[in-house]
Amino acid sequence: MSICIDARMLHSAGIGTYLKNIIPRLQKAFKITVFLKKEDSRTIPYSTKIIEKHFNASIYSIKEQIFFFSKVPQCDIFFSPHFNVPFLPVRAKKKVVTIHDVYHLAHLNTLSFQEKLYAQLMYKRAAHSSDQVITDSVFSLKELLKYTKVPKKKVTVISCAVDVDLFKPATDILLKQVIQGYKIDFPFFLYVGNQKPHKNLKNLILAFQKQDLDHHLVILGNKKNLKNAFSCETVIQDKFKHKIHVIEGVKDHELPVFYQLATALVFPSFYEGFGLPVLEAMAVGCPVIASKAASIPEVGGEAAMYFDPHDPNELSTKLKILSFNKDLQKNLIDKGKKQIQNFSWEKAAKEHIKLFEGLLS
C-alpha cells in the first residue's frame, strides 16, 4: 500500500512535531513518499525506506495550488497534515487531511478580507473534498462540525502525544550548558509557544506583574513578535522589565531543560486544538498552570491547575499559590506523570494506520 505525504511543514512548530513522530511509525505498514522543502532533505528521524521528493512552494501560496497537485505521484492515499490541501485533484485513490484546529474560522474578525476568503474556502474544501478528516481533540471535532458542516462520520479524533525519549530529565552536563548559555535567572515561570493574539500573552504579563514575587518570567519565542502580540511590550512595567526575558533560538534538545528548571509552565491560551506544551512539561516533571479553555482541559485532565484566561487576577493568584506550595507542586508533578500515559505516538500511529487501511478495504 502506497501513501504520499505532504511533509513540507516538517520543521514547523506543532505540525512539525506531529509529522516527525507519525511518519517514521508508518513506514513498516506503507510504501511512503514524502514531499519536503529541498533544504529539509534527509531530516525525517529514523527514516530508512522513505522516498523523498522536493517541492519548494510556500505554504498558502498560489504556486502551491497551481503546481503541487501535478507533482503528486499515483498512490493509494494522499495525506496532508494541514488544511492547505491541493485544490485540484491528485492521483490518489483516497485523500486524508488532518485539521488540527479551525482557529481562523472561529476568529474571522482577526483576519484581513483576503485571509477570510482563503480560510473559508480552504478549510471547507479540505474537509469536504477529503475522504476522511483527522483532528486532535473532541473540542476540535465539535469546532469542525460547527464551522465546516462536514459530516461527523468523516471525522476521526486521534490525539497527539509527547516524545518521552526527548522530553525527560536532562543530564547534569546539559543542565549546566543551558543555564550558563542562556544566562537563566531563578526562580522562573515558563511560557512556550508563539506570540499570536490567541496565545494570551498580554494577560500572562499582566498577571505576572500583579504579584511582586521573586520569580522571573521566561518566554521562549521571538522578541520581534512580542512587540506585535496585542501590544504585549507596552504592558510591561518598568520595574518588571529586568524580570521578563524573551529567549530565542532554543534547540529541540534544550527545550526539556527549561521545563525541568521552571517552577511551572504557564499556558494561558484562549484557543488551542490540542496544546502540546502541556504534555511536554508533564513528561519532564514540570507543574502546569493552564487556561480552562478550548481543548486544554482534555489534554491536562486533573493534572493541571486551571484558570479563566480572561481573568489576569485569577491567574495571578494561582501563580502566587503554586510558587509557595511545594506539596501542590509535587502533587501536580505526580499527576502529570500519570496523565501523559494516556497519550502515545505509538497509539496515534496505529490509529492512523487503521484509518488508512480501512479506507482501502
Secondary structure, DSSP 8 states (H G I E B T S, - for coil): -EEEEE-TTTTSTTHHHHHHHHHHHHTTTSEEEEEE-GGGTT-STT-SS-EEEE----TT-HHHHHHHHHHS-SEEEEEESSS---SS--SEEEEEEE----HHHHTGGGS-HHHHHHHHHHHHHHHHHSSEEEES-HHHHHHHHHHH---GGGEEE------TTTSS---HHHHHHHHHHTT--SSEEEEES---GGG-HHHHHHHHHHS--S-EEEEES-HHHHHHSTTGGGG--GGGTTTEEEE----TTTHHHHHHHSSEEEE--S--SS-HHHHHHHHHT--EEEES-TTHHHHHTTSSEEE-TT-HHHHHHHHHHHHH-HHHHHHHHHHHHHHGGG--HHHHHHHHHHHHHHHH-
